[in-house]
Amino acid sequence: MMSVLCVGAGGFVGAVSRYGLGLIPLASGLPLVTLLINFTGSVVIGAVAEAASLAPTALPREAVLFLKVGLCGGFTTFSTFSLETLELIEGGQWAVAGAYALASVVLCVAGVLAGKLLARTLVPAA
């Protein structure tokens, strides 16, 4: 039961944070806020996953569930990214849609790598 509460609490924090950041007005043809949310979530999930694997006792299981499954799951916006990409395509903005999709995938994979490298630097191996 504690695991479910940890995931739910993390999901709440992540979703509310995503909503709040989504209110930031950025004038651009590219959905930059969603891209930045996905990148940030990728860095966090990479760091948490790496920290948990480097020093399994440093992060309690509940903390990993809160951060990785709950917070990052509620915060990142892949479904929003997909909808925005399709809307760009439907609006005839093929090049912008392609650039957005490519940037999202490349940046978010790089974000996970950055998070893992950050954790390796900051978290001593057990």
C-alpha positions as CSV (number, residue, x, y, z in Angstrom):
1,M,0.0,0.0,0.0
2,M,2.9,2.4,0.8
3,S,4.2,1.9,-2.8
4,V,0.9,2.9,-4.3
5,L,0.8,6.0,-2.1
6,C,4.4,7.0,-3.1
7,V,3.6,6.6,-6.8
8,G,0.3,8.6,-6.4
9,A,2.0,11.4,-4.4
10,G,4.8,11.6,-6.9
11,G,2.3,11.6,-9.8
12,F,0.4,14.5,-8.1
13,V,3.5,16.6,-7.7
14,G,4.7,15.8,-11.3
15,A,1.3,16.6,-12.9
16,V,0.8,19.8,-11.0
17,S,4.3,20.9,-11.8
18,R,3.8,20.1,-15.5
19,Y,0.5,22.1,-15.5
20,G,2.2,25.1,-13.9
21,L,5.1,25.1,-16.3
22,G,2.6,24.7,-19.2
23,L,1.1,28.1,-18.2
24,I,4.4,29.8,-19.2
25,P,3.7,31.7,-22.4
26,L,6.5,31.2,-25.0
27,A,5.9,32.6,-28.4
28,S,7.2,30.0,-30.8
29,G,5.9,27.7,-33.5
30,L,7.6,24.9,-31.6
31,P,6.0,23.7,-28.4
32,L,9.1,24.6,-26.4
33,V,7.5,24.2,-22.9
34,T,6.6,20.6,-23.6
35,L,10.1,20.0,-25.1
36,L,11.7,21.4,-22.0
37,I,9.4,19.4,-19.6
38,N,10.3,16.2,-21.4
39,F,14.0,17.0,-21.4
40,T,14.0,17.9,-17.7
41,G,12.0,14.8,-16.9
42,S,14.5,12.7,-18.9
43,V,17.4,14.1,-16.9
44,V,15.7,13.5,-13.6
45,I,14.7,9.9,-14.5
46,G,18.2,9.2,-15.7
47,A,19.7,10.5,-12.5
48,V,17.3,8.6,-10.2
49,A,17.8,5.3,-12.1
50,E,21.5,5.6,-12.1
51,A,21.7,6.7,-8.4
52,A,19.5,3.8,-7.5
53,S,21.7,1.4,-9.4
54,L,25.0,2.8,-8.1
55,A,24.0,2.9,-4.4
56,P,20.9,0.8,-4.0
57,T,20.7,1.5,-0.2
58,A,21.1,5.3,-0.7
59,L,17.6,5.7,-2.1
60,P,14.8,3.7,-0.4
61,R,12.5,1.8,-2.8
62,E,9.7,4.2,-1.9
63,A,11.8,7.2,-2.9
64,V,12.6,5.6,-6.3
65,L,8.9,4.9,-6.8
66,F,8.0,8.4,-5.8
67,L,10.6,10.0,-8.1
68,K,10.9,7.7,-11.1
69,V,7.4,6.3,-11.5
70,G,5.3,9.0,-9.8
71,L,7.0,12.3,-10.3
72,C,8.6,11.7,-13.7
73,G,5.5,9.8,-14.9
74,G,3.2,12.6,-13.9
75,F,5.6,15.3,-15.1
76,T,6.8,14.2,-18.6
77,T,4.3,14.7,-21.4
78,F,4.9,12.2,-24.1
79,S,1.2,12.1,-24.9
80,T,1.1,15.9,-25.1
81,F,4.2,15.8,-27.4
82,S,2.4,13.3,-29.6
83,L,-0.7,15.3,-29.9
84,E,1.2,18.5,-30.6
85,T,3.3,16.8,-33.3
86,L,0.1,15.5,-35.0
87,E,-1.5,18.9,-34.8
88,L,1.6,20.5,-36.5
89,I,1.3,17.8,-39.2
90,E,-2.4,18.4,-39.6
91,G,-1.7,22.1,-39.8
92,G,0.6,21.5,-42.7
93,Q,3.7,22.3,-40.7
94,W,5.6,19.2,-41.7
95,A,9.1,20.6,-41.2
96,V,8.3,22.0,-37.8
97,A,6.7,18.7,-36.8
98,G,9.8,16.8,-37.9
99,A,12.2,19.1,-36.2
100,Y,10.1,19.0,-33.0
101,A,9.9,15.2,-33.0
102,L,13.6,14.8,-33.8
103,A,14.6,17.4,-31.2
104,S,12.4,15.7,-28.6
105,V,13.8,12.2,-29.1
106,V,17.5,13.3,-29.3
107,L,17.3,15.8,-26.4
108,C,15.4,13.4,-24.1
109,V,17.7,10.4,-24.7
110,A,20.6,12.8,-24.2
111,G,18.8,14.0,-21.0
112,V,18.7,10.5,-19.6
113,L,22.4,10.1,-20.4
114,A,23.1,13.5,-18.7
115,G,21.2,12.4,-15.6
116,K,23.1,9.2,-15.4
117,L,26.4,10.9,-15.7
118,L,25.4,13.5,-13.1
119,A,24.4,10.7,-10.7
120,R,27.7,8.9,-11.3
121,T,29.5,12.2,-10.4
122,L,27.4,13.0,-7.3
123,V,26.5,9.6,-5.8
124,P,29.3,7.5,-4.4
125,A,29.0,3.8,-5.4
126,A,28.1,1.5,-2.6
